[in-house]
Amino acid sequence: MKELTSSQIWQALESVKDPEIPVVSVVEMGIVRGVEVDGDVVRVTMTPTFSGCPALDVMRREIETAVRQLGITNVTVETVLYPPWSTDWISDEAREKLRQFGLAPPQKHGGDLISVAFLDVAECPRCGSKNTTIKNSFGPTLCRMIYYCHDCQDAFEQFKPL
Ligand SMILES: [Zn+2]
């Protein structure tokens, strides 16, 4: 049984994409909280993004599969709900990928959600304009809001800050 380092596991988990947003990995999204390696036993902890998002089981399976592909058979994936996932955990690199995907990344709030939750302005991922207004706070999923860019004259989605 070969032994792996936790950094090798982290690297493998980069291949697991967020099922909702396939351009970013579960590591970049801050979903994977920890990796512990104890001999040939691997324990991964993860925190789901939005409880309303149905992707938890999919992610758990894919994380398990990615670790098994390294030759590890004894792998457990545990869900940790505290502290709750925050959009502040999304890496800067992932924010740029979200923008290129056409999804405005959530504002960083540093724990002060009240001040960003009611902002009705988001930056358009296409042209960078802040000349936008909120169209509908109930986007296609619980995770997203729909905005309208007055410069592009088109709608875009923003990842809801959490
Ligand atoms: Zn625009």
py3Dmol code that shows the C-alpha trace and the ligand (Angstrom):
import py3Dmol

protein = """\
ATOM      1  CA  MET A   1       0.000   0.000   0.000  1.00  0.00           C
ATOM      2  CA  LYS A   2       1.597   3.241  -1.042  1.00  0.00           C
ATOM      3  CA  GLU A   3       1.595   6.251   1.184  1.00  0.00           C
ATOM      4  CA  LEU A   4       0.740   9.656  -0.095  1.00  0.00           C
ATOM      5  CA  THR A   5       1.278  13.105   1.289  1.00  0.00           C
ATOM      6  CA  SER A   6      -1.631  15.393   1.940  1.00  0.00           C
ATOM      7  CA  SER A   7      -0.404  17.797  -0.739  1.00  0.00           C
ATOM      8  CA  GLN A   8      -0.763  15.009  -3.314  1.00  0.00           C
ATOM      9  CA  ILE A   9      -4.347  14.552  -2.158  1.00  0.00           C
ATOM     10  CA  TRP A  10      -5.028  18.290  -2.383  1.00  0.00           C
ATOM     11  CA  GLN A  11      -3.641  18.228  -5.900  1.00  0.00           C
ATOM     12  CA  ALA A  12      -5.916  15.356  -6.886  1.00  0.00           C
ATOM     13  CA  LEU A  13      -8.912  17.179  -5.456  1.00  0.00           C
ATOM     14  CA  GLU A  14      -8.213  20.079  -7.819  1.00  0.00           C
ATOM     15  CA  SER A  15      -9.661  17.805 -10.508  1.00  0.00           C
ATOM     16  CA  VAL A  16     -13.021  17.684  -8.725  1.00  0.00           C
ATOM     17  CA  LYS A  17     -15.116  20.504 -10.107  1.00  0.00           C
ATOM     18  CA  ASP A  18     -18.005  22.247  -8.439  1.00  0.00           C
ATOM     19  CA  PRO A  19     -21.014  20.475 -10.006  1.00  0.00           C
ATOM     20  CA  GLU A  20     -22.869  23.778 -10.233  1.00  0.00           C
ATOM     21  CA  ILE A  21     -19.963  25.723 -11.722  1.00  0.00           C
ATOM     22  CA  PRO A  22     -17.732  23.334 -13.677  1.00  0.00           C
ATOM     23  CA  VAL A  23     -14.942  25.886 -14.224  1.00  0.00           C
ATOM     24  CA  VAL A  24     -13.823  25.908 -10.594  1.00  0.00           C
ATOM     25  CA  SER A  25     -12.647  23.082  -8.357  1.00  0.00           C
ATOM     26  CA  VAL A  26     -13.986  22.194  -4.935  1.00  0.00           C
ATOM     27  CA  VAL A  27     -10.597  23.241  -3.558  1.00  0.00           C
ATOM     28  CA  GLU A  28     -10.731  26.682  -5.183  1.00  0.00           C
ATOM     29  CA  MET A  29     -14.256  27.152  -3.904  1.00  0.00           C
ATOM     30  CA  GLY A  30     -13.078  26.515  -0.349  1.00  0.00           C
ATOM     31  CA  ILE A  31     -15.381  23.498  -0.081  1.00  0.00           C
ATOM     32  CA  VAL A  32     -12.609  21.096   0.920  1.00  0.00           C
ATOM     33  CA  ARG A  33     -11.684  22.070   4.477  1.00  0.00           C
ATOM     34  CA  GLY A  34      -9.063  19.543   5.374  1.00  0.00           C
ATOM     35  CA  VAL A  35      -7.117  16.483   4.315  1.00  0.00           C
ATOM     36  CA  GLU A  36      -5.645  14.082   6.840  1.00  0.00           C
ATOM     37  CA  VAL A  37      -3.385  11.236   5.890  1.00  0.00           C
ATOM     38  CA  ASP A  38      -2.689   8.504   8.412  1.00  0.00           C
ATOM     39  CA  GLY A  39      -0.712   5.756   6.758  1.00  0.00           C
ATOM     40  CA  ASP A  40      -3.000   4.420   4.066  1.00  0.00           C
ATOM     41  CA  VAL A  41      -6.099   6.020   5.546  1.00  0.00           C
ATOM     42  CA  VAL A  42      -7.313   9.323   4.148  1.00  0.00           C
ATOM     43  CA  ARG A  43      -9.927  11.544   5.708  1.00  0.00           C
ATOM     44  CA  VAL A  44     -11.295  14.510   3.823  1.00  0.00           C
ATOM     45  CA  THR A  45     -13.549  17.104   5.413  1.00  0.00           C
ATOM     46  CA  MET A  46     -15.770  19.322   3.352  1.00  0.00           C
ATOM     47  CA  THR A  47     -18.289  22.078   3.939  1.00  0.00           C
ATOM     48  CA  PRO A  48     -21.127  22.403   1.448  1.00  0.00           C
ATOM     49  CA  THR A  49     -21.622  25.820  -0.128  1.00  0.00           C
ATOM     50  CA  PHE A  50     -25.344  26.379   0.078  1.00  0.00           C
ATOM     51  CA  SER A  51     -27.589  23.974   1.919  1.00  0.00           C
ATOM     52  CA  GLY A  52     -30.119  24.531  -0.850  1.00  0.00           C
ATOM     53  CA  CYS A  53     -27.757  23.256  -3.481  1.00  0.00           C
ATOM     54  CA  PRO A  54     -28.331  19.603  -4.250  1.00  0.00           C
ATOM     55  CA  ALA A  55     -24.773  18.900  -5.263  1.00  0.00           C
ATOM     56  CA  LEU A  56     -23.476  17.667  -1.921  1.00  0.00           C
ATOM     57  CA  ASP A  57     -23.749  13.934  -2.631  1.00  0.00           C
ATOM     58  CA  VAL A  58     -22.255  14.356  -6.091  1.00  0.00           C
ATOM     59  CA  MET A  59     -19.268  16.220  -4.662  1.00  0.00           C
ATOM     60  CA  ARG A  60     -18.783  13.720  -1.876  1.00  0.00           C
ATOM     61  CA  ARG A  61     -18.704  10.844  -4.377  1.00  0.00           C
ATOM     62  CA  GLU A  62     -16.334  12.649  -6.719  1.00  0.00           C
ATOM     63  CA  ILE A  63     -13.946  13.543  -3.898  1.00  0.00           C
ATOM     64  CA  GLU A  64     -13.934   9.904  -2.821  1.00  0.00           C
ATOM     65  CA  THR A  65     -13.293   8.740  -6.377  1.00  0.00           C
ATOM     66  CA  ALA A  66     -10.428  11.206  -6.862  1.00  0.00           C
ATOM     67  CA  VAL A  67      -8.702   9.899  -3.732  1.00  0.00           C
ATOM     68  CA  ARG A  68      -9.319   6.253  -4.690  1.00  0.00           C
ATOM     69  CA  GLN A  69      -7.725   6.886  -8.063  1.00  0.00           C
ATOM     70  CA  LEU A  70      -4.484   7.577  -6.206  1.00  0.00           C
ATOM     71  CA  GLY A  71      -4.558   3.993  -4.975  1.00  0.00           C
ATOM     72  CA  ILE A  72      -6.091   4.753  -1.585  1.00  0.00           C
ATOM     73  CA  THR A  73      -8.891   2.385  -0.661  1.00  0.00           C
ATOM     74  CA  ASN A  74      -9.601   3.581   2.855  1.00  0.00           C
ATOM     75  CA  VAL A  75     -11.078   7.021   2.341  1.00  0.00           C
ATOM     76  CA  THR A  76     -13.782   8.801   4.262  1.00  0.00           C
ATOM     77  CA  VAL A  77     -15.370  12.092   3.305  1.00  0.00           C
ATOM     78  CA  GLU A  78     -16.986  13.924   6.184  1.00  0.00           C
ATOM     79  CA  THR A  79     -19.268  16.888   6.012  1.00  0.00           C
ATOM     80  CA  VAL A  80     -18.547  19.678   8.460  1.00  0.00           C
ATOM     81  CA  LEU A  81     -21.257  22.271   8.859  1.00  0.00           C
ATOM     82  CA  TYR A  82     -19.469  24.560  11.258  1.00  0.00           C
ATOM     83  CA  PRO A  83     -18.134  27.102  10.632  1.00  0.00           C
ATOM     84  CA  PRO A  84     -20.585  27.541   7.769  1.00  0.00           C
ATOM     85  CA  TRP A  85     -19.142  27.982   4.319  1.00  0.00           C
ATOM     86  CA  SER A  86     -18.528  31.568   3.296  1.00  0.00           C
ATOM     87  CA  THR A  87     -18.079  33.023  -0.174  1.00  0.00           C
ATOM     88  CA  ASP A  88     -15.001  34.751   1.310  1.00  0.00           C
ATOM     89  CA  TRP A  89     -13.317  31.335   1.111  1.00  0.00           C
ATOM     90  CA  ILE A  90     -13.413  31.395  -2.683  1.00  0.00           C
ATOM     91  CA  SER A  91      -9.865  31.948  -3.926  1.00  0.00           C
ATOM     92  CA  ASP A  92      -8.988  34.983  -6.028  1.00  0.00           C
ATOM     93  CA  GLU A  93      -8.102  32.711  -8.911  1.00  0.00           C
ATOM     94  CA  ALA A  94     -11.537  31.110  -8.711  1.00  0.00           C
ATOM     95  CA  ARG A  95     -13.204  34.545  -8.645  1.00  0.00           C
ATOM     96  CA  GLU A  96     -11.502  35.362 -11.931  1.00  0.00           C
ATOM     97  CA  LYS A  97     -12.705  32.047 -13.383  1.00  0.00           C
ATOM     98  CA  LEU A  98     -16.252  32.796 -12.252  1.00  0.00           C
ATOM     99  CA  ARG A  99     -16.057  36.149 -14.030  1.00  0.00           C
ATOM    100  CA  GLN A 100     -14.850  34.501 -17.236  1.00  0.00           C
ATOM    101  CA  PHE A 101     -17.679  31.992 -16.863  1.00  0.00           C
ATOM    102  CA  GLY A 102     -20.050  34.969 -16.925  1.00  0.00           C
ATOM    103  CA  LEU A 103     -20.937  34.800 -13.264  1.00  0.00           C
ATOM    104  CA  ALA A 104     -20.184  37.886 -11.194  1.00  0.00           C
ATOM    105  CA  PRO A 105     -18.133  36.764  -8.171  1.00  0.00           C
ATOM    106  CA  PRO A 106     -19.526  37.555  -4.730  1.00  0.00           C
ATOM    107  CA  GLN A 107     -18.207  40.618  -2.919  1.00  0.00           C
ATOM    108  CA  LYS A 108     -15.814  39.913  -0.077  1.00  0.00           C
ATOM    109  CA  HIS A 109     -17.480  40.882   3.172  1.00  0.00           C
ATOM    110  CA  GLY A 110     -15.103  39.777   5.912  1.00  0.00           C
ATOM    111  CA  GLY A 111     -18.008  38.601   8.017  1.00  0.00           C
ATOM    112  CA  ASP A 112     -20.009  41.810   7.603  1.00  0.00           C
ATOM    113  CA  LEU A 113     -22.775  40.334   5.508  1.00  0.00           C
ATOM    114  CA  ILE A 114     -25.384  42.927   6.332  1.00  0.00           C
ATOM    115  CA  SER A 115     -23.587  45.646   4.413  1.00  0.00           C
ATOM    116  CA  VAL A 116     -23.226  43.597   1.225  1.00  0.00           C
ATOM    117  CA  ALA A 117     -26.467  41.628   1.374  1.00  0.00           C
ATOM    118  CA  PHE A 118     -28.562  44.586   0.415  1.00  0.00           C
ATOM    119  CA  LEU A 119     -26.299  46.089  -2.209  1.00  0.00           C
ATOM    120  CA  ASP A 120     -28.263  46.422  -5.373  1.00  0.00           C
ATOM    121  CA  VAL A 121     -25.150  46.947  -7.468  1.00  0.00           C
ATOM    122  CA  ALA A 122     -22.907  44.245  -8.830  1.00  0.00           C
ATOM    123  CA  GLU A 123     -20.051  44.468 -11.290  1.00  0.00           C
ATOM    124  CA  CYS A 124     -20.938  43.154 -14.739  1.00  0.00           C
ATOM    125  CA  PRO A 125     -18.686  40.159 -15.528  1.00  0.00           C
ATOM    126  CA  ARG A 126     -18.703  41.064 -19.224  1.00  0.00           C
ATOM    127  CA  CYS A 127     -17.821  44.771 -19.281  1.00  0.00           C
ATOM    128  CA  GLY A 128     -16.965  45.600 -15.653  1.00  0.00           C
ATOM    129  CA  SER A 129     -19.710  48.232 -15.494  1.00  0.00           C
ATOM    130  CA  LYS A 130     -21.305  48.979 -12.165  1.00  0.00           C
ATOM    131  CA  ASN A 131     -24.272  50.500 -13.917  1.00  0.00           C
ATOM    132  CA  THR A 132     -26.378  47.523 -12.955  1.00  0.00           C
ATOM    133  CA  THR A 133     -29.578  46.875 -11.089  1.00  0.00           C
ATOM    134  CA  ILE A 134     -30.946  43.824  -9.402  1.00  0.00           C
ATOM    135  CA  LYS A 135     -33.706  42.156 -11.375  1.00  0.00           C
ATOM    136  CA  ASN A 136     -34.707  39.324  -9.201  1.00  0.00           C
ATOM    137  CA  SER A 137     -33.249  38.155  -5.934  1.00  0.00           C
ATOM    138  CA  PHE A 138     -34.378  34.615  -6.611  1.00  0.00           C
ATOM    139  CA  GLY A 139     -32.061  33.464  -9.364  1.00  0.00           C
ATOM    140  CA  PRO A 140     -32.176  30.113 -11.117  1.00  0.00           C
ATOM    141  CA  THR A 141     -30.734  28.549  -7.966  1.00  0.00           C
ATOM    142  CA  LEU A 142     -30.661  29.731  -4.374  1.00  0.00           C
ATOM    143  CA  CYS A 143     -27.011  30.550  -4.899  1.00  0.00           C
ATOM    144  CA  ARG A 144     -27.444  33.220  -7.528  1.00  0.00           C
ATOM    145  CA  MET A 145     -29.109  36.530  -8.134  1.00  0.00           C
ATOM    146  CA  ILE A 146     -29.969  38.056 -11.456  1.00  0.00           C
ATOM    147  CA  TYR A 147     -28.781  41.555 -12.345  1.00  0.00           C
ATOM    148  CA  TYR A 148     -29.245  43.693 -15.415  1.00  0.00           C
ATOM    149  CA  CYS A 149     -26.293  45.538 -16.952  1.00  0.00           C
ATOM    150  CA  HIS A 150     -27.405  48.840 -18.476  1.00  0.00           C
ATOM    151  CA  ASP A 151     -24.261  49.040 -20.618  1.00  0.00           C
ATOM    152  CA  CYS A 152     -24.490  45.538 -22.112  1.00  0.00           C
ATOM    153  CA  GLN A 153     -28.272  45.747 -21.941  1.00  0.00           C
ATOM    154  CA  ASP A 154     -28.283  42.178 -20.879  1.00  0.00           C
ATOM    155  CA  ALA A 155     -28.782  40.193 -17.705  1.00  0.00           C
ATOM    156  CA  PHE A 156     -26.101  38.386 -15.764  1.00  0.00           C
ATOM    157  CA  GLU A 157     -25.966  36.268 -12.659  1.00  0.00           C
ATOM    158  CA  GLN A 158     -24.169  37.080  -9.473  1.00  0.00           C
ATOM    159  CA  PHE A 159     -23.032  34.552  -6.942  1.00  0.00           C
ATOM    160  CA  LYS A 160     -24.832  35.503  -3.756  1.00  0.00           C
ATOM    161  CA  PRO A 161     -22.432  36.582  -0.987  1.00  0.00           C
ATOM    162  CA  LEU A 162     -22.688  34.310   2.021  1.00  0.00           C
TER     163      LEU A 162
END
"""
ligand_1 = """\
1
ZN
Zn -22.033 44.883 -18.915
"""
view = py3Dmol.view(width=600, height=400)
view.addModel(protein, "pdb")
view.setStyle({"model": 0}, {"cartoon": {"style": "trace"}})
view.addModel(ligand_1, "xyz")
view.setStyle({"model": 1}, {"stick": {}})
view.zoomTo()
view.show()
